[in-house]
Amino acid sequence: RIVTGSNNEKIIMSSCGDASYPETLIHEFVWNNSENYPNHIALECGINGKKYTFAQAKDATSYIGRSLRNMGLKTGDVIALVAPNFPDTILSCLGISSGGFIVTTINPMYTAEEMMIQLLRANAKAIITSTSIASTVFAAKRACLSHETPFIVIDDKIGSMPDGSIPFSDLITRGKSLPPVNLNRTCDDIVALPFSSGTTGLPKGVMLRHRNLVSNIMMVQTSIDVFQFPTSTFQDVIPAVLPFFHIYGMNALMLPRLSFGAKIITIPKFVPETFIDVLDKNKVTALFCVPPIILFLTASPLVKKQHFHHVHLILCGAAPLAETDVDRFYEKYNIDSQICEFRQGYGLTETSPVDFIGTGRKYSSIGQNIASCQVRLVDVMTKKDISTSGQTGELWVKGPHVMKGYLNDEDATKNTLTQDGWLKTGDIAYFDEDFDFYITDRLKELIKVKGFQVPPAELEALLRMHPDVEEAAVIGIPHERYGEVPKAFIVVKENKKPTEDDIKDFIKGKVSEYKQLRGGITFVDNIPKNPSGKILRAKMK
Ligand code: 4UV
C-alpha cells in the first residue's frame, strides 16, 4: 500500500485502485442516466410537496441556463446562489452550470454584511435567492453590486419579492422558447466556487472544475464495492437537510445521488418536527448527517425505530464523532448494524469533497482513502513522511478531485497546494494496522460549529473593530451538542472596561447565529504570539 515517490515521499495508495470517470460537464453527468427513469420523481420539497420528475428537472435545468444567457450573462460569469434547500435550489445550481457559468454558493443564514463580502470577492454578476431571505440578500446586493445585477427569486411562500426581482419560475417558462446554449466549456473550466477559510485567514473562493466534481463522484462510486458500502441506486429516497451551499450537501449528497437516480427530498432548515414529518411520510433509505444530527436522532423522543425501517446507510462527516455516540444510537433502537449501516465520510471543500469513507469496521475511524486519492502523512516537526501505523502527522491528499486553487489568492494557494499537487489538509491523523485512518486534531485554525466553518480570523477582525478592544484571539472549545464553539480572548485598551455582554452585543448582528461567541470571552493582559505576530493558538487552548 505504501509506495516511495521520486522525492522519497511515502505515498499511501488507495486499496480501491484508480477510478475512471468521463470527461463530462457536471450537469451532463448528473442527467446522464435519467433517460432510464424519466418519470421517477427526482426532487420533492419536504415542506410544500412541489415535485419534479427526472425529465422535468433535466429540461428545467437547460431552460434556466438559456434564460440566464438571455439576460446578457457571459460564459464564466459568477452567479451567486443564496437559498435554503428547495428543489429550485438544485435546479438553479445545475442551470448555472448548463448556461456555462460558475456558481458561488452563499450560506442563506448569513447576515447582509457576510453576504456582501462573498458577493464582492466572487465578483458575482447575478443572484438567485428565495423569498424568505430576499430582503437580506437584496440589502447586500444594493450595498455592493450595480442596480442592473439580475436578482432572481424562488418563491418559497414566505416573504415577498423586492421590486425589480425576476421570478425564478419565469426562467423556466421563458427558457423553453430560447435556443439551446452553445456551450464552449471543458472539464478544466471552473464551475463551482464555494468558500472556505482553508488552513488560515478569511474565507476564500475554492475554484472547483467540472472534472473535480465528476471525478470525485466516480472516486466514491468506484470505492463502494471494495468497502461494501451500502450503495445508492435509483430506488434511494434521501432527505436533504445538509445545506446545498456547503460542499458536503452539494457534491456528496445532491449531485452524486441525483446522478444515480435517487429521489431527493429537500428540507430548507433543520426543524425537528419537519425532519420527523419527512421520515414519517417517506420510505427513507439513506441519511446524510453531521454529528449533531446523530445526537438528535439518539436523543429525540420524536424519533422512532420505524423511521429506520428502510434506511441502509447513515453517513456522518464534517466534524469528529465519538464511537460511543454511534453505540448509543444502535443501543437505543436495537437496530441491526449490518442492515442499517453507519459510516463516516471525511473530506474538505478543497477536495470536492470526499477523500475517505468508512469501511464499516470501526465507527471512530474516517476509513480509508477512496479510489484515486493518494495520501501522505507528514510529521509536523520534522516534515518527514510517516509510514508506520500509530504515528500522527498532517494529512496530505492528491488526486483529480483537488481544487485548482483559491480565487485571486496566490499566497494562500501556494501555502496549501504544493507544486506537485499535494493538498495540505491541516488535519492531524494516524492510521492503524488495517490502514484505517483516524483524525486526532486540527492543525489549522478553523473552528467547526455543527459542521459549519467558523474562521477565527473573521471574528478577530470584527472584535478589533470594537472601540475598546486592543487585541483579540478566537479559538474553538469543545461543546456537547455543537462539537465546538468559538471563545474569544481580548486585551482591552487602556482605561476601558467593556463587559462580556458589550462585546457579544457588538458581534450579534454582524455575523450569523452559529458564529456567535457561545464559548464566552476572557479578558487577558496579552495574547501569546510568535515573533512574526502569529497568534499561538495551541498555547491559548
Ligand atoms: O471544508 P469543510 O467545511 O468540508 C467538510 C466536508 C465534509 C464531508 C465531506 C465528504 C463526506 O463524505 C462527508 O461525510 C463529509 O466539512 O471542512 C473540512 C474540515 O472538516 C473536518 C476536517 O477538519 C476538515 O479539514 N472534517 C471533515 N470531515 C471530518 C472532519 C470527519 N469525518 N471527522 C473529523 N473532521
Residues whose N, C-alpha, C, O or C-beta is under 5 A from the ligand:
A	BS01	4UV	S196 Y248 A252 C316 G317 A318 A319 P320 Q344 G345 Y346 G347 L348 T349 E350 P353 V354 F356 I366 T425 D427 I439 G451 Q453
